[in-house]
Amino acid sequence: MWFASIWIFTLKLPWQLGADFFLKHLLDGDAASNTLSWRWVAGLQTKGKHYLATTWNINKFSAKKYENLKLNEKAASLFESENFKQIPLHFDKIERENSLFLIHNLDSSYLLKHKDKKFNHYGMFNFNSLLEKEGYSKNVINFKSQINLEIFEQIKTEFNSNIILNN
């Protein structure tokens, strides 16, 4: 939050650039939580309620490492007037209610939580080629590839399935 606040209010850089940079370089970056966190700091997600990093707060939790910071501690929330159009998602008709597909590799805990349920099909979507096209760092791609391999092995071993859908 400190970094986002300094980026937005002190450096006056677009929040979208910071959100994009973090998403492409954080190993466990998640598009939804990353975007909403940056919007929240800016005061866009919770209209008019923003987060401002303060010199006092940063020094309290960093053993006074940054005592001479010159932060914009009186900035107002950002404002946007654009209303974004909602686009409905359409899925094919589900023929069987007892099928499970993991949407992405951050859903892996779902397998363990619902191990006792018996689904007919198990599988995983692999979005890594899309992330490569979007310029995600090699470290992030490698991290997500390793998670994908672990999940795929778990699905194969525990559920006797080898379905993986690549984008």
C-alpha positions as CSV (number, residue, x, y, z in Angstrom):
1,M,0.0,0.0,0.0
2,W,2.9,2.4,0.7
3,F,4.4,1.8,-2.7
4,A,1.0,2.3,-4.4
5,S,0.3,5.5,-2.4
6,I,3.7,7.0,-3.1
7,W,3.4,6.0,-6.8
8,I,0.0,7.6,-7.2
9,F,0.0,10.6,-4.9
10,T,3.6,11.7,-4.5
11,L,5.0,10.7,-7.9
12,K,1.7,11.4,-9.6
13,L,2.1,8.4,-11.9
14,P,-0.9,6.6,-13.4
15,W,-2.2,3.8,-11.0
16,Q,-2.6,1.6,-14.1
17,L,1.1,1.6,-14.8
18,G,1.9,0.6,-11.2
19,A,-0.7,-2.1,-11.2
20,D,0.5,-3.5,-14.5
21,F,4.1,-3.5,-13.3
22,F,3.3,-5.3,-10.1
23,L,1.1,-7.9,-11.8
24,K,3.8,-8.7,-14.3
25,H,6.6,-9.1,-11.7
26,L,4.9,-10.5,-8.5
27,L,5.2,-14.3,-8.5
28,D,1.8,-14.8,-7.0
29,G,0.2,-11.8,-8.7
30,D,-3.6,-12.1,-9.2
31,A,-5.2,-9.7,-11.6
32,A,-8.4,-9.1,-9.6
33,S,-6.8,-8.5,-6.2
34,N,-3.9,-6.5,-7.7
35,T,-6.2,-4.2,-9.7
36,L,-8.7,-3.7,-6.9
37,S,-5.9,-2.9,-4.4
38,W,-4.4,-0.2,-6.6
39,R,-7.9,1.2,-7.2
40,W,-8.6,1.1,-3.5
41,V,-5.4,3.0,-2.6
42,A,-6.3,5.6,-5.3
43,G,-9.9,6.0,-3.9
44,L,-11.5,4.7,-7.1
45,Q,-12.9,1.5,-5.8
46,T,-14.3,3.0,-2.7
47,K,-15.2,6.4,-4.1
48,G,-13.5,9.1,-2.1
49,K,-11.9,6.8,0.4
50,H,-8.2,6.4,-0.4
51,Y,-5.1,5.3,1.4
52,L,-2.2,7.8,2.0
53,A,1.2,6.6,3.1
54,T,2.6,8.9,5.8
55,T,6.2,9.5,6.8
56,W,5.2,8.7,10.4
57,N,3.6,5.3,9.5
58,I,6.5,4.3,7.2
59,N,9.1,5.2,9.9
60,K,7.1,3.4,12.6
61,F,7.3,0.1,10.8
62,S,10.7,0.5,9.2
63,A,12.8,1.4,12.2
64,K,13.0,5.0,11.1
65,K,14.9,4.0,8.0
66,Y,13.3,6.7,5.9
67,E,13.0,9.7,8.2
68,N,13.4,12.4,5.5
69,L,10.6,11.4,3.2
70,K,8.8,14.1,1.4
71,L,5.4,12.5,0.8
72,N,2.2,14.1,-0.4
73,E,0.2,13.5,2.8
74,K,-2.8,15.7,1.8
75,A,-3.7,14.3,-1.6
76,A,-7.3,13.9,-2.5
77,S,-8.7,10.7,-3.9
78,L,-8.6,10.2,-7.6
79,F,-11.8,10.5,-9.5
80,E,-13.1,8.8,-12.6
81,S,-16.4,9.5,-14.3
82,E,-16.4,6.5,-16.6
83,N,-18.9,3.8,-16.0
84,F,-17.7,0.5,-17.3
85,K,-20.1,-1.6,-19.3
86,Q,-20.7,-5.1,-17.8
87,I,-20.1,-7.9,-20.3
88,P,-22.0,-11.1,-19.4
89,L,-20.1,-14.4,-19.5
90,H,-21.7,-17.1,-21.6
91,F,-20.8,-20.7,-20.9
92,D,-21.7,-23.8,-22.9
93,K,-24.6,-25.7,-21.5
94,I,-23.3,-27.9,-18.7
95,E,-24.3,-31.5,-19.5
96,R,-23.0,-33.0,-16.2
97,E,-23.2,-31.2,-12.9
98,N,-20.3,-33.3,-11.5
99,S,-17.4,-31.9,-13.5
100,L,-14.7,-29.7,-12.1
101,F,-12.3,-27.4,-13.9
102,L,-9.8,-25.2,-12.1
103,I,-9.9,-21.8,-13.7
104,H,-6.3,-20.9,-12.9
105,N,-3.3,-22.2,-10.9
106,L,-4.3,-20.2,-7.8
107,D,-7.3,-22.4,-7.2
108,S,-5.3,-25.4,-6.2
109,S,-6.5,-25.4,-2.6
110,Y,-10.0,-26.2,-3.9
111,L,-8.8,-29.7,-4.8
112,L,-7.7,-30.5,-1.3
113,K,-10.8,-28.9,0.3
114,H,-13.2,-31.0,-1.8
115,K,-11.1,-34.2,-2.2
116,D,-14.0,-36.3,-0.9
117,K,-16.4,-35.2,-3.7
118,K,-16.4,-37.4,-6.7
119,F,-16.4,-35.4,-10.0
120,N,-16.5,-37.2,-13.3
121,H,-13.9,-34.9,-14.9
122,Y,-11.0,-32.9,-13.5
123,G,-8.9,-30.5,-15.4
124,M,-7.0,-27.2,-15.5
125,F,-6.8,-24.2,-17.8
126,N,-3.2,-23.1,-18.6
127,F,-3.0,-19.4,-19.3
128,N,0.8,-19.1,-19.4
129,S,1.1,-18.4,-23.2
130,L,-1.3,-15.5,-22.7
131,L,0.8,-14.2,-19.9
132,E,3.9,-14.5,-22.1
133,K,2.2,-12.4,-24.8
134,E,1.3,-9.8,-22.2
135,G,4.9,-9.4,-21.2
136,Y,4.9,-11.1,-17.8
137,S,8.4,-11.6,-16.4
138,K,10.2,-14.9,-16.9
139,N,10.2,-15.4,-13.1
140,V,6.4,-15.2,-13.0
141,I,6.0,-17.5,-16.0
142,N,8.4,-20.1,-14.4
143,F,6.6,-19.8,-11.1
144,K,3.2,-20.4,-12.6
145,S,4.5,-23.2,-14.8
146,Q,5.8,-25.0,-11.7
147,I,2.5,-24.6,-10.0
148,N,0.7,-25.9,-13.1
149,L,2.9,-29.0,-13.1
150,E,2.2,-29.7,-9.5
151,I,-1.5,-29.3,-9.9
152,F,-1.5,-31.4,-13.1
153,E,0.4,-34.2,-11.3
154,Q,-2.0,-33.9,-8.4
155,I,-5.0,-34.2,-10.7
156,K,-3.4,-37.1,-12.6
157,T,-2.4,-39.0,-9.4
158,E,-5.3,-38.4,-7.1
159,F,-8.1,-38.2,-9.7
160,N,-6.8,-40.3,-12.6
161,S,-7.3,-37.4,-15.1
162,N,-4.9,-35.7,-17.5
163,I,-7.1,-32.9,-18.9
164,I,-5.3,-29.6,-19.4
165,L,-6.6,-26.9,-21.7
166,N,-4.0,-24.5,-23.1
167,N,-5.1,-21.1,-24.3
